[in-house]
Each structure stands twice: as C-alpha cells, then as structure tokens.
Amino acid sequence: MSLRVVTPQRLMFVLVLVISLHVCESKRQSKHKENGSFLPDINLWETLNKYITRVIKPDTLFLESGKRTIDKVVKYLHQKLHPALQSCLKDVLPPGELKKVNINKIVKGGSLGKSTAVKNKSDIDLVIFLNGIETVSKLRDVMPNILECLEGLLDTLVNDGQQPWARRFRHLYKSKFAVPIELETMNDLDEKDTREIDLLPAVDIIKSVGSIKKIYEEMDSVDDNLRRYFSASLSPLQLKFVQEATASAKVKDLIQFMKHWAKVNDVPVRSYFLELVVIHVQREHPERDFDIDERCKDVFRVLARCDGLKIVFNNNYDVTLYRNAKTNEVPHVLCPSNPYMNTAPNVHNAKIVSRLAKEALDYLDSTN
C-alpha cells in the first residue's frame, strides 16, 4: 500500500481554497447582517418562496375569520343603511328623489377582496353603490351627509349592544370620499380581531352613462376635484383587472411579498402601486411557472428606477385620447380603470423607493 505524498504546492492550494471559502462565507454573513433592513427575519440561504410560506402567507383561519366579519358588516349595512339615509338626506334631496335612494349592491375590494392579504394584516374596501343618485356630481353634493350617516351607523353598531361581535372602532384618517376605520370585533373563538375597512359610497355610472368610453370623456371635461369622486364608482373595473391578472397563485405570492417588504422597510408607496408594478412585470415575463427569487429581482429592477417610471395599462382606455390623463406626471403608474389616477409615489418618495429597491437587489445578488 503506497502513501500519497502531499506536496507543499498542494498543501498551499488547499489552504488558499479554505481561506477563500471562509472569506466568502464571512462576507455573506456580513451582507446578511447589513441587509437586516431588507428583511430582518429572513434566514441566511432561505429562499423567498420558503420565507413567504413561513412569514407572509395568511392562514385559513385568519382569512375565514375576516370574511365572516365582513359578511356581518355587509349584512348590517343592508339592514340599516336605507332608513338611515332617508333621515340624513331629507334636508338635501327633494322627496321624489329621496324615496329612490337605497343600496344597489356592495362590492368587496381591498386585499381581502383581491386575495392578496398578508399574515395578520388585511384591509377591505366596501364600495356601497346607491340607487337614486344618478350622477357623480350629485354624489359629491350629498357625500358629506352620506359619510355622516355611515359614521352614525358605526357608532350604533358598536354601542347599542345588538351586535355583540362588534366592540369598537377608530377613524384611521379624515377623507372626503370614504369612512376609513379600524374595526375591532370578537371572532367565533371569542378572540379579539381587528380589521381595516374603508366604506366608500359610489354610483353605478357604467349603467347610467352607458359606456366606459363616455365616462372617461366626461371625466376629461370636468375639474380635478370632481374627477376624484369617480374613483370608487370605477372600482369594479379595477377589481376585475387585478383578479384576472393575479389568477396565478405565484403572482399573488409575489404581491404579498412586495407588500410585506414595503411594510417592514417603511417604503413610501401604496399597496395598489405595488400590485400594478408586479402585474406589469408579469406581463413582461408572462410565463406562469416562474422562480419567485428571480421574478422578485425583476420587480426590484423596475422599482430601482422608480423615479422615472412610465407605466400605462390599455385594457380599458387609450390614454392618448384624454388630455387630462396623468401621463404628464413622472413617475406615473396609471390605474387601469382610471387614466386620471396616478398610483406612483411623488418624486421625493420615488427616490427613496429606488434606493431601497437597489439595496434589496444587492442583498438578493449576494445570496446567490
């Protein structure tokens, strides 16, 4: 049996290799710590797919509890809002118009409605379409009375003792278009459950005007203040667009991840903006079965140039037809249901988004 002689050269090669691997690992560990601002609780070498499953995706109990709470709120509104509106609007509408005012339908939007909620965090938009108010101009005129009416119903909901599941609510901020609240309830397990809910009055302008194109033409002819009152009424188009574009579970996962990243890092963007950027990236790379880690990099590459973004979706309109569309603003990511709504952050915040996205890209590249 012969013994293999280890030459000094071979020994030196092995030593250099070991030192190189150690230095590389140390750099990775250091990079991981430096990028704690990316995701502080992500494990070294953990794939984003595993991280999403472990940290971000909501469990079935949380989702079902939220749906039951929203169903209770919707049922309460259907029972109580009509007589309340008759009282609140009696001084601003003539009797002939007043008697026609009632609920047409309530559309559920927000992250719970779009199935993009994250663990222990969901929001819901309840868009309340009203009969008897035919135009957006009329809606604007009576909006203060309707919002006051909704606030009164919320007070009754949590204070009259007839709905023991509803405990308390607080206003999140003041709005001319909605009643945004945080509602605390008790779920079926007698546990405290808190949900963010926006109550948004709207009119069925698609039905009353006759075509989407005519709606956009009308919006183009009015002032910017009145134009903002159209948004809630166009929400079914927005909801349909997002639901169709995120039919793939992986696309939903990616949106949930980006929302979580933005929340953890205080990124100054709207969730809806992130949804649209993810959808834009997915349209650029339309394969349904993709690697989450790589697709996430694609999204961060787009966000890294946030201050110069110009994204328009042409599903419902030709933006060149409307002189007041928000294409003159940079950055812009226009709502696919509303060419007059720019979801992108302002220039100052866009630069912050770009910086944080570049840091995220650096981290992801360092772990490959």
N, C-alpha and C positions, 0 to 999 in steps of 0.2 A: 504494500500500500504506500503510495507516494504522497508526500505532503506538498501542498501548494504553497509556494513561497510568495508572500505579499511584498511586492517591491515598494520602495519609498514613493515612487510615482503613483502607484495605485492607491497607496495609503493617503497620499495628498489629495488625490481625486475624490476619494470617499469623504475625506474631511471637509473639502470645499463644498461638496454636494450637501452634506449635513448642515453646514453653516448657512448655505443659501436657503435651504428649506426652512430653517429656523428663522432667518431674517424675513422670509416671505410670510411665514405664519405670524410673526410679530407685527408685521405691517398690516396684515389683515385684521388681527385683533385690535390694533390701534385704530384702524379705519373704522372698525365696528363701533368702538367707543366714541370716536369723533362724531360719527353719524348717529349718535343717540337721538339727535333732533329729527332724523329721518323717521325712525320707528323705534322708540326706546326699548320696547319689549320683544323685538324680533330676535330670534336666536341666530347665532352665527351658523352659516350654512343652511339655514332654514329656507326652503322655497317659499315664494309668495303664495303659492297655492295652499301649502300647509298652514301658513300664517293666517290666510283668510278663513280657513276652516276652524282653526284653533281660537282666533281672537275676534273676527269680524262678523261672520255669518250668524244671524239671529236663530235661536232655536224655535221649534214648532210651538212650544207653549207660549213664548213671548208674542209670536205673530198671531196666534189664535186668540190670545187674551186681548190684543189690540183690536182685532177685527170685531170681537164681541162688544168691546167698549164703543167703538164707532157705530156699530149697528144700534146700540142703545141710544146714542146721541141722535142719530138719524130718525129713529122712531119717535123720540121726544119732540124733535122739530116738526115732524109731520103732524103730531097731535096738537101741539101748542102754538105753532107759529102763525097759522091763519087767523085765529081770533086776536092774537097779539098785534098783528099787522093792521087789522081793521081798526084797532084802537089807536095805534101810533100814527097812522096815515090819515085819520079822519079830518085833520085840520089842513092837510096839504093836497088832498085829492078830492075832486067832486064825487058825490055819491055814486054816480053812474060808473065811474072808473074804479072807485074803491071796492065795489062789490065783486069786481072781476079779479081782484088781487088774491092770489093763493099760490101754493107751491106747485110747480110743474114737475120738477124732479130734483134730486140731489146727487151730484156726481162726486165720486170719491177719487181724489188725486193725491199728490204728495208721495213720499217714499213708500208708504204703506199701500197706496193705490197702485203704484208702479212696480211693487215688489223689489225695491232697492233699499229697504231699511237695513240698518246695521244693528249689531247686538246692543240691546238695552237702549236703543235710540231710534225712534220713528216719529215722523210727522205726517199729518194728514190734512189735505185741503178738502173741505166740504163746500162745493160750489152749489149754491142754492139758486136754481133757476125759477124765476117767478112769472106766473101768468098775470096779465093785466097791466104790465109795464112794458110797452111795446118797443121803446127806443132807448138807446144808451144815454141820450140827452135827458130823457125823463128819469132814468135810473140815477144819474148824477144829481138831479134836483132833489130827489127824495132819499138819497143814500144816507144822510145824517140821521134821518128818522128811522130807517131800517136798521142801521147799526145800533142805535139806542134801543130799539126793540129787541135785538138779539142779546145785547148786554143784560137787559132786564130779564129775559128768559133764562140766561145763565145764572143770574142771582137766584131766581126762583128754583132752578134745578138743584142747586147745592144747599138751599136754605129751607125749603118748605117741608122737608122730611119725607116726601112721597117717593123720592128716588134714592133709597139708602145707599146705592152703589156710588153715587156722586158725592164727593166730600167737599172739595173746594177748588177754586180756580184763581189764577192770577193773570193779569194782562202782560203780554210779552213786550209790546211796544204800541205806540199810537199810530193808527192808519186811517186814511180817508176812504179806503177801499175794502176793508175787512175788519173782523174782530179776531186778532191773533191771541190765543190763550194757551196756558199750560193747565190741563185739567187733571186733577188728582181723583182717582177712583179706587174702589176696592174690587179686586178681581174675584173669580169664582173660588179661589183658595183662601179668601179673606186676607189677601196681601195687598199692600199699597201699590198702585200702578199709576204712573204719570205719563201723559201723552201731550204732545204739542198739536194743537188743532187750529186751523185758520177757517173761519166762517166767512165765505165770500158771496155776497149777493150778485146775481147775474140775470141777464135776459137772453132768451133764445133768439139771437139776432140772425142766425143762419136760417131759421124758419121764417122770421118776419121780413128779412131783406130779400131772401130768395136765392142768393148765390154768394159764395165766398169772395169772388172777384168784386162784386158790388160792395161788399163790406170793406174791403181794402181801399176801394176808390172813395168810399165815404170817409174812412179814417184819414186818407190823404188830404181831404178837403177841410178837416176841422183842426182846431188848435191842439197843441200838445197836451194841454190839461185834460180836455175831453177824450183825447185819444187813449189816455191811460185807463179810462173806465171800460174800455173794450176788452182788456186782457182776460178777466175772469170769464167773460162770455165766450171767448175763443178757446177756453181750456179743454173742451172735449177733443179738439183737433190736436192740441199739444199732447194730451194723454194717449191718444191713438197713435201718434207718431212715435212716442217713446216706447210704448208697449210693443209695437211691431218691430222697432229697431233693436229691442233688447229681448227678443224671443229666446235667444240662446242663453242658457244658464251661465256660460262663461262670460258673456258680456255683462250680465248682472253682477257677477263676481268682481269684474274689473271696476265697475262703477262703485260698488260697495267699498272696494279697496281705496279708490281715489278719494271718496268721501271721508274715510277713516284717516287717511294720510293728511287731508286738509284740516280735519278737526284736531288731530294730535299736534300739528305744527302751526296752528292758528293761521292758516293760509287765507288771505282775504279774498275769497271767491264764494259765489253762490253754488249750492249743490247742483242746481239746474245747469249752470255753466259747465260743470264737470261732466254731467251726463251727456251734454251735447258734444263736448270735446271727445269723449270716449266713442260716441256714435260716429263722429267724423273720422276718427282713426280707424274704426272698424269698417267704414265704407272704403277707406283707402286700402285696407287689407281684409278683403271680405271672406276669407276662409273661416268656417265655423269652428273647426277644431284647431285651436292655436295654443301655443305655450304662453301661460299667463305672465311669466317673468319677462319674456321677450316683448309681448304686447304692451306690458306696463312701461317698458322702456320707450316704446313708440309713443305712448301718451305723454310721458315726461319730455320727450324730444319736442313735441308740439308745445307743451307748456313752457319749455325753456325759452321759447321765442314769443311768449305771451304778449309782450308789449307791441308786437307787430301783427297779431293775428287778424285775418280777414276770412271768416267762415260764414257761408250762407247756404241754407238748405232750400232747394227749389221744389219741394213736394207740393206746396200749396200756392205758391206765387212766383212771379217773375219780378225780382226786386228792381229791375231797371225801369219798370212801369210806374214806380211811385217815387216822386221827387223828395218826399219827406222820410223815406226809409233811412234807417240808421247806418247806411254804408259809408257816410262821411265821417263817422267816428272811427278812430283807430286806438286800441284794438276793437274789433267787433266780432261777436258770435251771435248771429240773429236767431231769435226764436223761430222755429219752423212754422208756427201758426200765426206769427205776428211780426211782420217786417219792420215794425216801429219799436220793437223791444230788443235792446242790446243787452245780452246777459253777461258780457265780458266785464272784468273789473276796469276801473279807471287807470290812467297811465301810471300814476304813482303805485297803485297796488299791483298792476301788471308787472312792474319791475321786481317787486317782492316775489311774486309768483315765479317769475323766470329764474330768480336766484335760487329759490328753494327747490325748484324742479331740477336745476343743474346739480345741486347738492345730492338730490335723490339719485340722479343718473350716475354720479361719481360713486356713490355707495354701491349701487347695483353692479356697476362695472367691476368694482374692487372685489366682489364676492364671486365672480365668475372665473 
